[in-house]
Amino acid sequence: MDSPVLAAIYHRRSIRTFTAEAVDRELLHEIVKAGIWAPSGLNNQPWRFVIVTDPALRGKLAQETRYSHIVVAAPALIAVYLDRNAMYDEVKDHQAAGACIENMLLAAEALGLGAVWLGQILKNKENVRLLLELPEGLELMAVIAIGHPDRRDQRSNRKPLDHFIIKEL
Ligand SMILES: Cc1cc2nc3c(=O)[nH]c(=O)nc-3n(C[C@H](O)[C@H](O)[C@H](O)COP(=O)(O)O)c2cc1C
């Protein structure tokens, strides 16, 4: 099947090493734009973003995760938040955040960039909020590390379809 959307879905890999080249601000904004075009319950759009390119701040954020090498190496980070004041349903708003993050990863792939969804840093989400000088009421969903990939030979795998399809009626 010849579809650019399916190609992005299947070709996207988590990219954890990057060249030193900066990522253009317009590309970062395009990635955020793809995120905000994700579906959300009642179209409430509960997501908020912090874009970080400052190396000193990246260094501080790196100390909040065991994946510090990725955070330091990535020229850009986008922290994805849910705004508690914009939320209406705990489960559905978290599902929307996941859709938003996946849209952003696919956009990075489509733009020729590499990205990885960092979740382990949520362990220290309160420290991250303070480092980013954000008010309470914003809940960290993920940090996306973004850059120009230094290689493109990453492999991943999935179990076969019949592992996941419980039944077809
Ligand atoms: C909720 C979530 C949290 C993740 N957290 C991390 C993380 O902290 N560090 C990391 O290197 N990768 C993280 N990943 C990326 C996964 O390891 C990766 O998606 C998985 O191994 C499949 O590889 P692929 O993305 O290349 O297909 C996370 C992915 C998700 C969806």
The ligand as an ORCA input file, in Angstrom:
! r2SCAN-3c Opt
* xyz 0 1
  C       4.975      5.674     27.329
  C       6.349      5.496     26.696
  C       7.467      5.783     27.452
  C       8.736      5.644     26.891
  N       9.826      6.011     27.637
  C      11.061      5.907     27.109
  C      12.189      6.364     27.841
  O      12.087      6.874     28.958
  N      13.417      6.207     27.276
  C      13.575      5.673     26.021
  O      14.725      5.579     25.563
  N      12.516      5.271     25.284
  C      11.267      5.378     25.789
  N      10.168      5.013     25.047
  C      10.349      4.485     23.669
  C      10.143      2.969     23.600
  O      11.240      2.316     24.223
  C      10.008      2.545     22.128
  O       8.888      3.191     21.559
  C       9.826      1.023     21.982
  O      10.996      0.352     22.399
  C       9.537      0.596     20.524
  O      10.564      1.076     19.657
  P      10.205      2.007     18.403
  O       9.644      3.300     18.946
  O      11.516      2.253     17.693
  O       9.231      1.283     17.536
  C       8.897      5.162     25.553
  C       7.740      4.896     24.799
  C       6.487      5.096     25.354
  C       5.258      4.876     24.498
*
